[in-house]
Amino acid sequence: MTNSSNSPYILEMRNVSKTFPGVKALDGINLRVKRGSVHALMGENGAGKSTLMKVLYGIYIPDDGGELILDGKPFKPSRPIDAIRCGLTMVPQEISPAANLTIADNFYLGREITQAKFFLDQKAMDEQASAILKELGVPMDVTAKMSDVSVAKAQLVAIATAVSNDAKVIIMDEPTTALTENEVEQLYRIIETVKERGIEIIFISHKLDEVFRVSDEITVIRDGQYVDTKPTKDVSKEQLISMMVGRDMSEMFQRERFDLSDEIVLEIKHFTRAGKYQDINFAVRKGEIFGIAGLVGAGRSEIVEGLFGYKPADSGEIYIKGEKAIINNPLDAMKYKIGFVTEDRKLTGLFLNLSITDNMIMPKMSPYLENFLVSVVRAKRTANEQKTKLKIKAPNVEVITNKLSGGNQQKVLLARWLLLEPDILILDEPTKGIDVGAKAELYKLMVELSKQGKTIIMITSDMLELLSMSDRVMVMHEGYQVGIIPHTDLTQERILELASG
């Protein structure tokens, strides 16, 4: 692709701001993307990354005073089609193709190739779409309908479509979220091929490893403001995290240690469920953070599902504060003051189409009832208290939950259970899919709950999380308990050794 400007930058954003009613989402952002580069944009959830890209893509109009430059020329998109025509396109996190059309038809949707100005030249569209996909190293049957195409292939089609549309810059927003490991590797190869064709990429991700893998430069924004831009090779993971959250990584992942009570709050004896876990035995003390580790399929989540009554064990006993507990369903568990933040907050945790307030009060509405009706004032007061306490970033508690970032959704789910005042709180992959800043806040909350005497059972695949947060870790292997390690003896090598059998 030839340059129409002598500038070393294909794209510049100068002093770009965006204000919504009561909120300054972007404040004087500067971003410069070099030609021939993959430029990563990093920041916590809520830092302003999506807003910034929506300004670039013409979805939002920036405040007066800022300037956009694309390939050396002023750039003022007021809708996505303006951006596309100027050579900037976006591959969103969730692809929404025209499902009933073919791959080739999706390629040329809105810019169809015609014969004699009136008739579609289907053959030409099929041939050209097929040729571009082949050039990118992902040959496909372009006559297949998009409804029959996997998420990964739909994403590759979107990238190839941008290439065919003479894109100068492609924005990729969390492109690996729904991909398998092999599909991620394929995407990396496509990114390199696209880069070689002279197309620049803005790469947005919260996965640090992949940012270091694919990017040439990294720009960090925090709280809607520009922090810094550095060559990827010149920044460490620890420095990047510090830039994103505004504090050192050492501060983030260190927790205060204190002597635990000798009081046993929960004891599991001979817990067994056929094909899932066998003869599990452990006891957890008041205020303890008890980690459960293991490889995928080891039975970690299934154990706590049994404890909470989602999928009860076939045999075994549960003791709560020394008394035998009968837990056949979640309501039984809640009576024993057990809370459960599930692994998939969207599928089994939150009511995404309801407000923050509704989600928080849903499990126990009796405190908010007046004459058999919910007192909106009382419910909102409680929700606002939790919003402040947990630092939930939202304009108000009437916001629909699916509008929140992953970290803030997780806080809403935590707030729901904290309102029930549990003695035992189960956290299954509590920081999955959330950024490092939200993680730090959740870690701090866990320590505070521990100090209050709350017992926490934490399942996580994050090794750093296990090592830094747990008082003890039980390791699982193929449904069997293979060891319980005290914090003083915890090492990554020891956990992996046991987990691998």
C-alpha positions in Angstrom: 0.0 0.0 0.0 1.5 3.4 -1.0 1.8 6.3 1.4 -0.1 9.5 0.5 1.9 11.3 3.2 5.5 11.6 4.3 4.5 11.3 8.0 5.9 8.2 9.8 2.4 7.9 11.3 -0.6 6.4 9.5 -2.9 7.6 12.3 -2.8 10.4 14.8 -5.3 11.5 17.5 -4.4 14.8 19.0 -6.0 16.1 22.2 -9.2 14.1 21.7 -11.9 14.3 24.4 -15.4 13.0 24.7 -17.9 14.1 27.2 -21.2 12.4 28.1 -23.8 13.9 30.5 -22.0 14.1 33.8 -19.0 12.1 32.6 -15.8 13.0 30.8 -15.0 9.6 29.2 -11.9 10.9 27.3 -9.7 13.8 28.4 -7.1 15.0 25.9 -6.0 11.7 24.5 -3.0 11.5 22.1 -2.4 8.4 20.0 0.0 7.9 17.1 0.2 4.7 15.2 3.4 4.1 13.1 3.3 2.8 9.6 4.0 -0.9 9.3 3.1 -1.7 13.0 0.8 -3.5 15.2 -0.1 -1.0 17.9 -1.6 -2.3 21.2 -4.1 -0.2 23.1 -4.1 -1.1 26.8 -6.0 0.0 29.8 -8.3 -1.3 32.5 -12.0 -2.0 31.8 -13.6 1.4 31.9 -10.3 3.2 31.0 -11.8 4.5 27.8 -10.5 2.1 25.1 -13.8 1.3 23.6 -14.9 5.0 23.6 -11.7 6.0 21.9 -12.2 3.4 19.2 -15.8 4.4 18.7 -14.6 8.0 18.1 -12.2 6.7 15.5 -15.0 4.6 13.9 -17.5 7.4 13.7 -19.9 6.0 16.3 -19.2 8.9 18.7 -18.4 12.5 17.7 -15.5 13.9 19.8 -15.7 17.2 21.7 -14.4 20.3 19.9 -10.7 21.0 20.1 -9.4 17.6 19.1 -8.0 16.5 15.8 -7.9 13.2 13.9 -5.3 12.6 11.1 -5.5 9.5 8.8 -2.7 9.0 6.3 -1.7 12.7 6.5 -5.2 14.1 6.0 -7.8 15.5 8.5 -10.3 12.7 9.4 -13.8 13.5 10.7 -16.0 10.4 10.5 -19.6 10.9 11.7 -20.6 7.3 11.1 -18.9 4.0 10.5 -19.3 4.1 6.7 -17.3 7.4 6.7 -14.4 5.7 8.5 -14.6 2.6 6.2 -14.5 4.8 3.1 -11.4 6.6 4.4 -9.6 3.3 5.0 -10.3 2.6 8.7 -12.4 -0.4 9.7 -13.1 -2.4 12.9 -13.3 -6.1 13.7 -15.5 -6.1 16.8 -15.3 -8.6 19.7 -18.6 -10.1 18.6 -19.0 -10.5 14.8 -22.5 -10.0 13.5 -22.5 -11.1 9.9 -25.5 -11.5 7.6 -26.0 -15.1 8.5 -28.2 -16.1 5.6 -25.7 -14.8 3.0 -22.6 -16.5 1.7 -19.1 -15.6 2.7 -18.6 -13.9 -0.6 -21.8 -12.0 -0.3 -20.7 -10.8 3.1 -17.4 -9.7 1.6 -19.1 -7.3 -0.8 -22.2 -6.4 1.2 -23.1 -2.8 0.2 -20.4 -2.7 -2.5 -21.6 -5.5 -4.7 -19.8 -6.2 -8.1 -22.3 -5.8 -10.9 -22.6 -6.4 -14.6 -24.1 -3.8 -16.8 -24.8 -1.8 -13.7 -27.9 -3.8 -12.8 -27.0 -7.5 -12.4 -24.8 -9.0 -9.6 -21.6 -10.6 -10.9 -21.7 -13.5 -8.4 -18.8 -15.3 -10.2 -16.5 -12.3 -9.8 -17.4 -11.8 -6.2 -16.8 -15.5 -5.4 -13.5 -15.5 -7.3 -12.2 -12.3 -5.7 -13.3 -13.3 -2.2 -11.7 -16.7 -2.6 -8.5 -15.2 -3.9 -8.1 -12.8 -0.9 -8.7 -15.5 1.6 -6.2 -17.7 -0.1 -3.6 -14.9 -0.1 -4.1 -14.5 3.6 -3.5 -18.2 4.1 -7.1 -19.1 5.1 -8.7 -20.7 2.0 -12.5 -21.2 2.4 -15.5 -22.2 0.4 -16.9 -18.8 -0.2 -20.3 -20.2 -1.3 -20.9 -21.5 2.3 -23.4 -19.5 4.3 -22.1 -17.5 7.3 -24.6 -19.3 9.5 -22.5 -22.4 9.0 -19.2 -20.7 9.8 -17.4 -20.9 13.2 -16.7 -17.8 15.3 -13.0 -18.0 14.4 -13.7 -18.2 10.6 -16.3 -15.3 10.8 -13.5 -13.2 12.4 -11.1 -14.1 9.6 -13.7 -13.3 7.0 -14.2 -9.8 8.7 -10.4 -9.2 8.5 -10.2 -10.4 4.9 -13.2 -8.1 4.1 -11.3 -5.2 5.5 -8.3 -6.1 3.4 -10.5 -6.3 0.2 -11.9 -2.9 1.0 -8.4 -1.3 0.9 -8.2 -0.7 4.6 -5.3 1.3 5.8 -5.9 0.6 9.5 -7.8 -2.3 11.1 -9.0 -2.1 14.7 -9.2 -5.5 16.4 -11.2 -5.4 19.6 -10.4 -8.4 21.9 -10.1 -10.7 18.9 -9.1 -13.9 20.7 -11.9 -13.9 23.3 -13.9 -16.8 21.7 -11.0 -18.6 20.0 -9.3 -21.9 20.8 -5.6 -22.1 21.2 -5.1 -23.3 17.6 -7.4 -20.6 16.3 -5.5 -17.9 18.2 -2.2 -19.1 16.6 -3.9 -18.9 13.2 -5.0 -15.3 14.0 -1.5 -14.4 14.9 -0.3 -15.6 11.5 -3.1 -13.6 9.7 -2.0 -10.5 11.7 1.5 -10.9 10.5 0.3 -11.4 6.9 -1.9 -8.3 7.0 1.0 -6.3 8.5 3.2 -7.4 5.6 0.6 -6.0 3.2 1.2 -2.6 4.6 -2.0 -2.4 6.7 -1.6 -1.2 10.3 -3.5 -2.8 13.2 -4.7 -1.4 16.5 -4.9 -4.3 18.8 -7.1 -4.1 21.9 -6.7 -6.9 24.5 -6.6 -7.4 28.3 -4.4 -10.5 27.8 -0.9 -9.4 28.4 0.9 -12.4 26.9 -0.7 -11.9 23.5 -0.1 -8.2 23.5 3.6 -8.9 24.0 3.4 -11.6 21.3 1.9 -9.5 18.4 2.5 -5.8 19.1 5.3 -3.4 18.1 4.2 -0.5 20.3 1.9 -0.2 23.3 -0.2 2.8 24.3 -1.7 2.9 27.8 -4.7 5.0 28.8 -6.1 5.2 32.3 -9.3 6.8 33.5 -9.8 8.4 30.1 -6.4 10.0 30.0 -3.2 9.2 28.0 -0.5 7.6 30.1 2.4 6.7 27.8 3.5 4.9 24.5 6.4 2.6 24.5 8.0 0.1 22.1 6.9 -3.3 23.2 10.4 -4.6 23.5 11.3 -1.9 26.0 8.5 -2.6 28.6 8.1 -5.5 31.0 4.9 -7.1 32.0 5.3 -5.6 35.5 5.9 -2.1 34.1 2.9 -2.4 31.8 0.6 -3.4 34.7 1.9 -0.5 36.8 1.2 1.9 33.9 -2.4 0.5 33.6 -3.3 0.7 37.2 -1.1 3.4 38.5 0.6 1.4 41.2 3.4 -1.2 41.4 2.7 -4.9 40.7 4.3 -5.7 44.0 1.6 -3.7 45.8 -1.1 -5.3 43.9 -0.4 -9.0 44.5 0.9 -8.9 48.1 -1.6 -9.6 50.8 -1.4 -9.1 54.5 -0.9 -12.3 56.5 -2.3 -12.8 60.0 -2.9 -15.6 62.4 -6.1 -17.5 61.6 -8.6 -18.7 64.1 -8.6 -22.4 65.1 -12.4 -22.5 64.6 -13.4 -25.0 61.9 -16.2 -23.4 59.9 -16.6 -26.0 57.2 -15.6 -29.7 57.0 -16.1 -32.1 54.1 -15.8 -35.8 54.6 -15.6 -38.5 52.0 -17.3 -36.3 49.4 -17.9 -38.4 46.2 -19.8 -38.0 42.9 -19.4 -40.7 40.4 -17.2 -39.8 37.5 -16.4 -36.3 38.9 -14.6 -36.5 42.3 -13.8 -39.3 44.8 -13.4 -39.3 48.6 -12.6 -35.6 49.1 -11.8 -34.5 52.7 -10.8 -31.1 53.9 -11.6 -28.6 56.7 -11.5 -24.8 56.4 -11.0 -22.4 59.3 -12.8 -19.1 60.0 -11.2 -16.3 58.0 -9.2 -18.6 55.8 -8.7 -18.2 52.0 -8.7 -21.8 50.8 -7.5 -22.3 47.3 -8.4 -25.3 45.1 -6.0 -26.0 42.2 -6.0 -28.5 39.3 -5.9 -28.8 35.6 -9.1 -28.5 33.5 -11.4 -31.5 34.3 -9.8 -32.2 37.6 -13.1 -31.8 39.4 -12.5 -28.4 41.1 -15.8 -26.7 40.1 -17.8 -29.9 40.6 -16.8 -30.1 44.3 -18.1 -26.6 45.1 -21.2 -27.3 43.0 -21.8 -30.2 45.3 -21.2 -28.1 48.4 -23.6 -25.5 47.2 -26.3 -28.0 46.2 -26.2 -27.3 42.5 -25.2 -30.8 41.7 -25.2 -32.7 45.1 -22.6 -35.4 45.9 -23.7 -39.0 45.7 -22.2 -39.6 49.2 -20.2 -37.9 51.9 -20.9 -35.5 54.7 -20.8 -31.7 55.2 -20.3 -30.1 58.6 -21.0 -26.4 59.2 -19.5 -25.2 62.5 -19.5 -28.7 63.8 -23.1 -29.5 62.9 -24.0 -31.9 60.1 -25.6 -30.0 57.2 -28.0 -31.4 54.6 -27.6 -29.5 51.4 -29.6 -30.7 48.4 -30.1 -27.4 46.6 -28.8 -23.8 46.6 -31.6 -22.7 49.0 -30.3 -25.2 51.6 -26.8 -23.8 51.1 -28.0 -20.2 51.6 -29.7 -21.2 54.8 -26.3 -22.3 56.1 -25.0 -18.9 55.0 -23.0 -20.1 52.0 -22.6 -17.8 49.0 -21.4 -18.8 45.5 -20.0 -16.6 42.8 -20.1 -18.9 39.8 -17.4 -19.3 37.1 -19.7 -17.9 34.3 -21.3 -14.7 35.7 -23.2 -14.1 32.5 -24.7 -17.6 32.1 -25.4 -18.7 35.7 -24.7 -15.6 37.8 -26.3 -12.3 36.6 -29.6 -11.3 35.1 -28.0 -9.2 32.4 -31.1 -7.4 31.3 -32.0 -6.2 34.7 -30.5 -3.2 36.6 -27.7 -3.2 39.1 -30.2 -2.7 41.9 -32.4 -5.6 40.7 -29.4 -7.9 40.5 -28.2 -7.1 44.0 -31.5 -7.6 45.8 -32.8 -10.5 43.7 -32.0 -13.5 46.1 -33.6 -11.9 49.2 -36.2 -9.2 48.6 -38.0 -9.3 51.9 -36.0 -6.4 53.5 -37.2 -4.2 50.6 -40.9 -5.0 50.7 -43.6 -2.5 51.8 -47.2 -3.8 51.6 -46.0 -6.6 49.3 -44.3 -4.2 46.9 -40.6 -3.5 46.6 -39.6 -0.1 48.1 -37.6 1.4 45.2 -36.1 4.0 47.6 -34.9 1.4 50.1 -33.5 -0.9 47.3 -31.7 1.9 45.6 -30.2 3.1 48.9 -28.8 -0.4 49.5 -27.5 -0.7 46.0 -25.8 2.7 46.1 -24.1 1.7 49.4 -22.7 -1.4 47.7 -21.8 0.6 44.6 -19.7 2.9 46.7 -18.2 0.2 48.9 -17.1 -2.0 45.9 -16.2 0.9 43.7 -18.6 -0.2 40.9 -18.0 2.1 37.9 -21.5 3.1 36.6 -23.4 6.4 36.3 -26.1 5.1 38.7 -27.6 1.8 40.0 -30.4 1.9 37.4 -27.9 1.0 34.7 -28.7 -2.3 33.0 -26.0 -4.9 34.0 -25.0 -5.9 30.5 -23.8 -2.4 29.9 -21.1 -2.8 32.6 -17.5 -4.0 32.1 -16.6 -7.5 33.1 -14.9 -6.4 36.3 -17.9 -4.3 37.4 -20.3 -7.1 36.6 -18.3 -9.3 38.9 -18.6 -6.7 41.6 -22.4 -6.6 41.2 -22.5 -10.4 41.6 -20.2 -10.2 44.7 -22.4 -7.4 46.2 -25.5 -9.7 45.8 -23.9 -12.4 48.0 -22.4 -9.9 50.5 -25.8 -8.5 51.1 -26.8 -12.0 52.3 -23.9 -11.8 54.9 -22.5 -15.3 54.1 -20.1 -17.0 56.5 -18.6 -19.0 53.7 -18.1 -17.5 50.2 -17.2 -19.7 47.2 -15.4 -17.9 44.4 -15.1 -19.9 41.2 -12.5 -18.2 38.8 -13.3 -14.8 40.4 -11.0 -12.8 38.1 -11.7 -14.6 34.9 -12.0 -12.1 32.0 -11.4 -8.9 34.0 -8.5 -6.5 33.9 -5.6 -6.2 36.3 -7.0 -3.1 38.1 -10.3 -4.9 38.8 -8.4 -7.9 40.0 -6.4 -5.8 42.5 -9.7 -4.4 43.9 -11.2 -7.9 44.3 -8.0 -9.1 46.0 -8.3 -6.3 48.5 -11.9 -7.1 49.1 -11.1 -10.7 49.7 -8.5 -9.8 52.3 -11.0 -7.5 54.0 -13.6 -10.3 54.1 -11.0 -12.6 55.6 -10.2 -10.1 58.3 -14.0 -10.0 59.1 -13.9 -13.8 59.7 -15.5 -14.8 56.4 -14.2 -18.0 55.0 -13.4 -18.0 51.3 -13.0 -21.0 49.0 -11.3 -19.9 45.8 -11.0 -21.9 42.6 -8.7 -20.3 40.1 -6.5 -21.2 37.2 -4.3 -18.1 37.8 -1.2 -19.4 39.4 -0.2 -16.0 40.7 -3.6 -15.6 42.3 -3.2 -19.0 44.1 0.2 -18.3 45.4 -0.5 -14.7 46.6 -4.0 -15.0 48.0 -4.3 -18.6 49.5 -3.6 -19.6 53.0 -3.6 -23.2 51.9 -4.2 -24.8 48.5 -5.8 -28.2 47.9 -4.6 -29.7 44.6 -6.8 -32.0 42.5 -5.9 -34.5 39.8 -8.5 -36.3 37.7 -11.1 -36.2 40.4 -8.8 -37.1 43.3 -7.4 -34.9 46.1 -3.6 -35.3 45.8 -2.4 -32.8 48.4 -3.1 -29.8 50.6 -0.2 -27.3 50.7 0.2 -24.6 53.4 1.2 -21.1 52.2 4.7 -21.4 53.6 5.4 -24.3 51.2 3.5 -23.0 48.2 5.4 -22.9 44.9 4.2 -23.0 41.3 6.4 -26.1 40.7 4.9 -28.0 43.7 1.3 -27.2 42.5 2.0 -28.2 38.9 3.8 -31.4 40.0 0.8 -32.5 42.0 -1.8 -31.4 39.5 -0.1 -33.2 36.7 -0.2 -36.5 38.6 
